[in-house]
Each structure stands twice: as C-alpha cells, then as structure tokens.
Amino acid sequence: MSDYALNQVLYAKAREHKMIESIGADEVAGYDLSAEERAALADGDLDALFRLGANPYLIRRVFRRRFAL
C-alpha cells in the first residue's frame, strides 16, 4: 500500500477525460490500496486523497468538476 497505487488509479481515470464525483470499488479492484485510500476514492474526499499522497495534479484532473468556478 503506497501512494504509487493511488496515483495509478488517478492516472488511469484522468486518461478517460471524464468529470467524475467518485471512483467505485469495482474500478479499483485490481489495485493494492488500503481501506482508507479506497474510502477516499469512493467518497471523492480531496483532502484525504492529498493527505494520503495523491498527486495534486491528478486529483484536479480527475475531480475537476469540484474546482469549477
């Protein structure tokens, strides 16, 4: 369990070019994530993702709807 797997998930989602609110359990099934990381992705908890080591650029790319003005 490292921030590498978390960033892999975010990178894969960013490549889809979709604005999403959360990432479901079925979408992260093949990744070695902790329960806390899975919960942060499922809730779309941006603060928790950052605290867990997610790349800020990837967070913004994946959850960009939350950053719209």
ABEGO torsion letter per residue (X at the ends): XBAAAAAAAAAAAAAAGBBBABBBAAAAAABBBBAAAAAAAAAGBAAAAAAAGBBAAAAAAAAAAAABX
